[in-house]
Every structure is written in C-alpha cells, then in structure tokens.
Amino acid sequence: MKNKLQPNNENEEIIGKVQKLMEERGRKPLEMARKAILEEKIESKEVREALHYFMTEYWQDLARPTLMSICCEAVGGDPNATIPFAIPLSLISGALDIQDDIIDQSKTKHGRLTVYGKYGKEIAILTANALLFKGFTLLSEACLEIPKEKAKKIMKTIKDLFYELGDAEALELNLRGKLNITPKEYLCIIERKAADVEAHTFISALFGDESKNGIEILSDYGRKLGILIILRDEYADTMYPEELIYRIKKEHLPLPIVYALQNLAIKPKLIKILKKRNITQKDAQEIVKILSEENIFEKMKEMMINMKESVTEKLHKMKGNISNLELLLRFFV
C-alpha cells in the first residue's frame, strides 16, 4: 500500500479481508507466472538476476489476478478459467511497470530499488522485453484453448486498451514541468490510464455469462476502479514529502496541486514554492498544509466516494456475487 489509512477498526477489517482475498485468488497465478519466466534459459547473468529480483522480491501484484477471478465469479463463471490469462497478463503488466520506471527515471518505489535503479537502463529494457515476449507467448497459447471468437475478442481488447494506456502515458509526458495544467486535462489522461484495469475486467466477463449487460457493467467497473486507484496514488504522492518532491522535479504535478492552482487566492503562494530550485521537505509539508486548509483533499475524497457509489449502484443490477467487487471499491477509496 502506498498511503496509510487511518487506524480504525473498520479500515483494519477491510484491509484484512482484502489481503486474505488476494492471497486466496491471486497467489497461485502469480507463482505460476514466476515459474514460467524463471524457467527460461537466459545466458545473460545480469538479465537472469534482474528477472529473479523483479519476480521474487519486487513484483508482488496479487491485485490483477484477484480482480480477474472475482469478476468472472460475478457473472457466474468459473474463476479458475481466468488463470491461463492472468498469468501472461501479469507478466505483460510487469514489463509495462519496468518501462514506466525507465521513463520516469524512478530508481526507488515504495522503499525498494526498481529494476532500473538496481541494474541500470539497458538491463531494465532487456528484462522488460523478456517479460513481454514470454507474456504474449503464453497469451497466444491460452487463446488456442478457447473458442476462436472469444480469443479474437480477448486479443482485440488487449490491443485496444493497452494502446490506450500507452497513449495516455505519452500524453502525460507533455505535462512535465508545467504549472498551468487544468484538472480536466489531467483527469482525461487518468481516465485513459485506467484502460489497463478495464482490460482485465472485460476479459474476465467473457468467461461467465456473456450477456451484454454484464460485460458492460464490469467494463465500467474496471475503468472506474482504475481511476480510483490512480486518484488514491495521486493523494499518496502529495502526502509523502519524498514522493511529492520527486513528482515536482522529475514528473508532473499531482492532481491535488493541479486543483489547488485553480484557486487564485493561493496560487501565488504555491507557485513560489514550486519554482524553487531546491524544494525541501519543509516546503513539501507547507504545500500539504495549504492544500489541507483549502479542503482540496476533502474535495478529492468526495469525488472518489461519488464515483464509488455510482459504480456500486450499477453492480447491484448483476445477479452474481458482487461482494468482493464492492470490497475492492471500499479498499481503494
């Protein structure tokens, strides 16, 4: 988890339930993905080490395979049917994560060295390539085991939505160093970046009741859940001084600051800090104080809660088990 939740009994209960759910549903596909890539014969000692580090110490993504499992269950399908697709998608998502670190020059993340930070740019690129090639090979093999029409839908979905994700990442690069970003501009990019999560929920829906209604609801769920996850990270990046300083220096402004800069009363004060050559932890704390006084975080929280409630209302139109889908929404909000 990137940000800290308030230590109360309700949040502790939610965290405990989500951790248990992810272990039950996500651990097996993740371990199978690790085994699949690490059993490959790779001559380069550096790439072998980087792959082993990434898959055994760094990449702990139980969320995606868990999401696929519970979405399939929600439309009356067998959750195990998603495993052959959760494995390659986990590898592909891992490759994209490494590429993202290279682009952002992120040497550490969540207190750990990234592959880029530990092994350098060249080895990181080759490691990402290995994950991509293995991922798409396994994906192709999985598609051969299902009806052709379903396989075509899956491949088209992955192509379309992952292209949308890549396009959003490219658009995001244009925001670096800018102080005149509008909330609408950045929210449009955030929505496009959520395409990755929608791909997982859409594909999962194909292994259950393929009614148009069920697929549309789960697609919308995936997109909105992806947005909520990103908004949660935007909040976290603002609250932690180290993350905030890095965002200002190397990437682009987090959404709470983008919102705050629309307020002409506090904009000059924020601009003065943001234009400093060396931004200190004290400066970062001052930014958080200004945003808190203007209720920026409360406004973001309200937006996230409204989005959660809208998605939950749609989920209740489904006939399957939606309790775990609701649990994830609560967890990320």
C-alpha positions as CSV (number, residue, x, y, z in Angstrom):
1,M,0.0,0.0,0.0
2,K,1.3,3.4,-1.0
3,N,-0.6,5.5,1.5
4,K,-1.6,5.0,5.1
5,L,-5.2,4.5,6.1
6,Q,-6.5,5.9,9.3
7,P,-6.0,3.2,12.0
8,N,-9.6,2.4,12.9
9,N,-11.4,-0.9,13.2
10,E,-13.4,-0.6,10.0
11,N,-10.3,0.1,7.9
12,E,-8.4,-2.7,9.6
13,E,-11.2,-5.1,8.8
14,I,-11.3,-4.1,5.2
15,I,-7.5,-4.4,4.8
16,G,-7.6,-7.8,6.4
17,K,-10.4,-9.1,4.1
18,V,-8.6,-7.8,1.0
19,Q,-5.3,-9.3,2.0
20,K,-7.0,-12.7,2.6
21,L,-8.9,-12.4,-0.7
22,M,-5.7,-11.6,-2.7
23,E,-3.8,-14.5,-1.2
24,E,-6.6,-16.9,-2.0
25,R,-7.3,-15.7,-5.5
26,G,-4.0,-14.0,-6.7
27,R,-1.2,-16.1,-5.2
28,K,-1.4,-19.1,-7.4
29,P,-1.5,-17.2,-10.8
30,L,1.4,-15.0,-9.6
31,E,3.5,-18.0,-8.6
32,M,2.8,-19.7,-11.9
33,A,3.8,-16.5,-13.7
34,R,7.1,-16.5,-11.8
35,K,7.8,-20.1,-12.6
36,A,7.0,-19.6,-16.3
37,I,9.5,-16.8,-16.8
38,L,12.3,-18.0,-14.4
39,E,12.5,-21.5,-16.0
40,E,13.5,-19.8,-19.3
41,K,17.2,-20.4,-20.2
42,I,18.8,-17.0,-20.4
43,E,22.6,-16.8,-20.9
44,S,23.0,-13.2,-19.6
45,K,23.8,-13.4,-15.9
46,E,22.6,-9.8,-15.4
47,V,19.2,-10.3,-17.1
48,R,18.7,-13.6,-15.2
49,E,19.5,-11.8,-11.9
50,A,17.2,-8.8,-12.8
51,L,14.3,-11.2,-13.7
52,H,14.8,-13.1,-10.5
53,Y,14.9,-9.9,-8.4
54,F,11.8,-8.5,-10.1
55,M,9.7,-11.6,-9.9
56,T,10.7,-12.8,-6.5
57,E,11.4,-9.7,-4.5
58,Y,9.8,-6.7,-6.3
59,W,6.7,-7.7,-8.2
60,Q,4.0,-8.6,-5.7
61,D,1.0,-7.9,-7.8
62,L,-1.8,-10.1,-6.5
63,A,-4.4,-7.5,-7.4
64,R,-4.8,-8.1,-11.1
65,P,-5.3,-11.9,-11.0
66,T,-7.6,-11.5,-8.0
67,L,-9.6,-8.9,-9.9
68,M,-10.0,-11.3,-12.9
69,S,-11.1,-14.1,-10.6
70,I,-13.8,-12.2,-8.7
71,C,-15.1,-10.5,-11.9
72,C,-15.5,-13.9,-13.6
73,E,-17.3,-15.1,-10.4
74,A,-19.6,-12.1,-10.5
75,V,-21.0,-13.2,-13.9
76,G,-21.4,-16.8,-12.9
77,G,-18.2,-18.1,-14.4
78,D,-15.5,-20.4,-13.0
79,P,-12.8,-18.2,-11.5
80,N,-10.2,-20.8,-12.4
81,A,-10.9,-20.2,-16.1
82,T,-9.1,-16.9,-15.8
83,I,-5.8,-18.3,-14.6
84,P,-4.3,-19.1,-18.0
85,F,-4.9,-15.4,-18.9
86,A,-4.0,-13.9,-15.6
87,I,-0.5,-15.5,-15.9
88,P,0.5,-13.7,-19.2
89,L,-1.2,-10.5,-18.2
90,S,0.8,-10.4,-15.0
91,L,4.0,-10.7,-17.0
92,I,2.9,-8.1,-19.5
93,S,1.8,-5.7,-16.7
94,G,5.2,-6.3,-15.0
95,A,7.0,-5.3,-18.2
96,L,5.0,-2.1,-18.5
97,D,5.8,-1.3,-14.9
98,I,9.5,-1.6,-15.6
99,Q,9.2,0.6,-18.7
100,D,7.3,3.2,-16.7
101,D,10.1,3.3,-14.2
102,I,12.6,3.8,-17.0
103,I,10.6,6.7,-18.5
104,D,10.1,8.3,-15.1
105,Q,13.7,7.6,-14.1
106,S,12.4,6.1,-10.9
107,K,15.2,4.4,-9.0
108,T,13.2,3.5,-6.0
109,K,9.5,2.9,-5.5
110,H,7.7,2.2,-2.2
111,G,11.1,2.0,-0.4
112,R,12.5,-0.6,-2.8
113,L,15.0,-0.3,-5.7
114,T,13.3,-0.7,-9.1
115,V,15.0,-2.9,-11.7
116,Y,16.1,0.4,-13.4
117,G,17.5,1.6,-10.1
118,K,19.3,-1.6,-9.3
119,Y,20.6,-2.8,-12.7
120,G,20.5,0.3,-14.9
121,K,18.6,1.3,-18.0
122,E,19.9,-1.3,-20.5
123,I,19.3,-4.3,-18.3
124,A,15.9,-2.9,-17.3
125,I,14.9,-2.7,-21.0
126,L,16.0,-6.2,-21.7
127,T,14.2,-7.5,-18.6
128,A,11.0,-5.8,-19.7
129,N,11.4,-7.3,-23.2
130,A,11.8,-10.8,-21.7
131,L,8.6,-10.4,-19.8
132,L,6.7,-9.1,-22.8
133,F,7.9,-11.9,-25.1
134,K,7.0,-14.6,-22.6
135,G,3.7,-12.9,-21.7
136,F,2.5,-12.7,-25.3
137,T,3.7,-16.2,-26.0
138,L,1.6,-17.6,-23.1
139,L,-1.3,-15.4,-24.1
140,S,-1.2,-16.9,-27.6
141,E,-1.1,-20.4,-26.2
142,A,-4.1,-19.7,-23.9
143,C,-6.1,-18.3,-26.8
144,L,-5.7,-21.6,-28.7
145,E,-7.5,-23.4,-25.9
146,I,-10.8,-21.4,-26.1
147,P,-13.3,-20.8,-28.9
148,K,-11.9,-18.7,-31.8
149,E,-14.4,-15.9,-31.5
150,K,-13.7,-15.4,-27.7
151,A,-10.0,-15.5,-28.4
152,K,-10.4,-12.7,-31.0
153,K,-12.3,-10.6,-28.6
154,I,-9.6,-11.0,-26.0
155,M,-6.8,-10.1,-28.3
156,K,-8.6,-7.1,-29.7
157,T,-9.4,-5.9,-26.2
158,I,-5.8,-6.2,-25.1
159,K,-4.6,-4.4,-28.2
160,D,-7.1,-1.6,-28.0
161,L,-7.0,-0.9,-24.2
162,F,-3.2,-1.3,-23.8
163,Y,-2.7,1.0,-26.7
164,E,-5.0,3.5,-24.9
165,L,-2.8,3.1,-21.8
166,G,0.4,3.7,-23.8
167,D,-1.2,6.8,-25.5
168,A,-2.1,8.2,-22.0
169,E,1.5,7.7,-20.8
170,A,2.8,9.6,-23.8
171,L,0.3,12.4,-23.3
172,E,1.4,12.5,-19.6
173,L,5.0,13.2,-20.6
174,N,3.8,16.6,-22.1
175,L,2.7,17.6,-18.6
176,R,6.2,17.6,-17.1
177,G,7.4,20.9,-15.7
178,K,4.1,22.6,-16.5
179,L,2.3,24.7,-13.9
180,N,-0.7,25.5,-16.0
181,I,-2.3,22.1,-16.2
182,T,-6.1,22.0,-15.9
183,P,-7.9,19.4,-13.8
184,K,-10.0,18.5,-16.9
185,E,-6.8,17.9,-18.9
186,Y,-5.2,15.6,-16.3
187,L,-8.4,13.8,-15.5
188,C,-8.8,12.8,-19.2
189,I,-5.3,11.3,-19.1
190,I,-6.1,9.5,-15.8
191,E,-9.3,8.0,-17.3
192,R,-7.2,6.7,-20.3
193,K,-4.6,5.3,-18.0
194,A,-7.3,3.2,-16.3
195,A,-7.7,1.2,-19.6
196,D,-5.3,-1.4,-18.1
197,V,-7.7,-2.4,-15.4
198,E,-10.7,-2.4,-17.7
199,A,-8.9,-4.9,-19.9
200,H,-8.7,-7.3,-17.0
201,T,-12.4,-7.0,-16.0
202,F,-13.7,-7.2,-19.6
203,I,-11.7,-10.3,-20.4
204,S,-12.9,-11.9,-17.1
205,A,-16.5,-11.2,-18.0
206,L,-16.1,-13.3,-21.2
207,F,-15.7,-16.4,-19.1
208,G,-19.0,-16.1,-17.4
209,D,-22.5,-15.0,-18.6
210,E,-21.6,-13.2,-21.8
211,S,-24.7,-11.0,-21.6
212,K,-24.1,-7.6,-23.0
213,N,-25.3,-6.0,-19.7
214,G,-22.8,-8.0,-17.6
215,I,-19.9,-7.2,-19.8
216,E,-20.7,-3.5,-19.9
217,I,-21.1,-3.3,-16.2
218,L,-17.8,-5.0,-15.5
219,S,-16.0,-2.9,-18.1
220,D,-17.3,0.3,-16.5
221,Y,-16.3,-1.2,-13.1
222,G,-12.8,-1.8,-14.3
223,R,-12.4,1.7,-15.7
224,K,-13.7,3.4,-12.6
225,L,-11.7,1.1,-10.3
226,G,-8.6,2.0,-12.3
227,I,-9.4,5.7,-11.9
228,L,-9.9,5.3,-8.2
229,I,-6.6,3.5,-7.8
230,I,-4.8,6.3,-9.7
231,L,-6.5,9.0,-7.6
232,R,-5.5,7.2,-4.4
233,D,-1.9,7.3,-5.6
234,E,-2.2,11.0,-6.5
235,Y,-3.3,11.6,-3.0
236,A,-0.5,9.5,-1.5
237,D,2.2,11.1,-3.7
238,T,1.1,14.5,-2.3
239,M,1.1,13.5,1.3
240,Y,4.6,11.9,1.4
241,P,7.3,14.6,1.1
242,E,9.8,12.4,-0.7
243,E,7.3,11.4,-3.3
244,L,6.0,14.9,-3.7
245,I,9.4,16.4,-4.3
246,Y,10.2,13.7,-6.9
247,R,6.9,14.3,-8.7
248,I,7.6,18.1,-8.9
249,K,11.3,17.7,-10.0
250,K,11.1,14.7,-12.4
251,E,7.5,14.1,-13.4
252,H,4.4,16.3,-13.3
253,L,2.2,17.8,-10.6
254,P,-0.1,15.5,-8.6
255,L,-3.8,16.2,-9.1
256,P,-4.4,17.8,-5.7
257,I,-1.9,20.6,-6.6
258,V,-3.4,20.9,-10.0
259,Y,-6.8,21.5,-8.3
260,A,-5.2,24.0,-5.8
261,L,-3.6,26.0,-8.6
262,Q,-7.1,26.9,-9.9
263,N,-7.6,28.9,-6.7
264,L,-6.3,32.4,-7.4
265,A,-6.0,33.2,-3.7
266,I,-3.4,30.5,-3.0
267,K,-1.9,30.1,-6.5
268,P,0.9,32.7,-6.0
269,K,2.0,31.1,-2.7
270,L,2.1,27.6,-4.4
271,I,3.9,28.9,-7.5
272,K,6.6,30.5,-5.3
273,I,7.4,27.1,-3.7
274,L,7.1,25.1,-7.0
275,K,9.6,27.3,-8.8
276,K,12.3,26.8,-6.2
277,R,15.5,25.2,-7.5
278,N,15.7,23.1,-4.3
279,I,12.5,22.1,-2.8
280,T,12.9,20.8,0.8
281,Q,10.8,18.5,3.0
282,K,9.6,21.7,4.8
283,D,8.4,23.1,1.5
284,A,6.6,19.8,0.8
285,Q,4.9,20.0,4.2
286,E,3.9,23.6,3.6
287,I,2.2,22.6,0.3
288,V,0.2,19.9,2.1
289,K,-0.7,22.4,4.8
290,I,-2.0,24.9,2.1
291,L,-4.0,22.2,0.4
292,S,-5.5,20.9,3.6
293,E,-6.6,24.4,4.6
294,E,-8.4,24.8,1.3
295,N,-10.1,21.4,1.7
296,I,-8.5,20.1,-1.5
297,F,-8.2,16.6,-0.1
298,E,-11.8,16.6,1.1
299,K,-13.0,17.6,-2.4
300,M,-11.0,14.7,-3.9
301,K,-12.3,12.3,-1.4
302,E,-15.9,13.4,-2.1
303,M,-15.3,12.9,-5.9
304,M,-14.0,9.4,-5.2
305,I,-16.9,8.5,-2.9
306,N,-19.4,9.7,-5.5
307,M,-17.7,7.6,-8.2
308,K,-17.7,4.5,-5.9
309,E,-21.4,4.9,-5.2
310,S,-22.2,5.3,-8.9
311,V,-20.3,2.1,-9.7
312,T,-21.8,0.2,-6.8
313,E,-25.3,1.1,-8.0
314,K,-24.6,-0.5,-11.4
315,L,-23.1,-3.6,-9.8
316,H,-26.4,-4.2,-7.9
317,K,-28.0,-4.9,-11.3
318,M,-26.0,-8.0,-11.6
319,K,-27.1,-11.4,-10.4
320,G,-23.8,-12.9,-9.4
321,N,-21.6,-12.5,-6.3
322,I,-20.6,-8.8,-6.2
323,S,-19.5,-8.6,-2.5
324,N,-15.8,-8.9,-3.4
325,L,-16.1,-6.3,-6.1
326,E,-17.6,-3.9,-3.6
327,L,-14.9,-4.8,-1.1
328,L,-12.2,-3.7,-3.6
329,L,-14.0,-0.4,-4.1
330,R,-14.1,0.3,-0.4
331,F,-10.5,-0.6,0.0
332,F,-9.2,1.8,-2.7
333,V,-11.5,4.6,-1.6
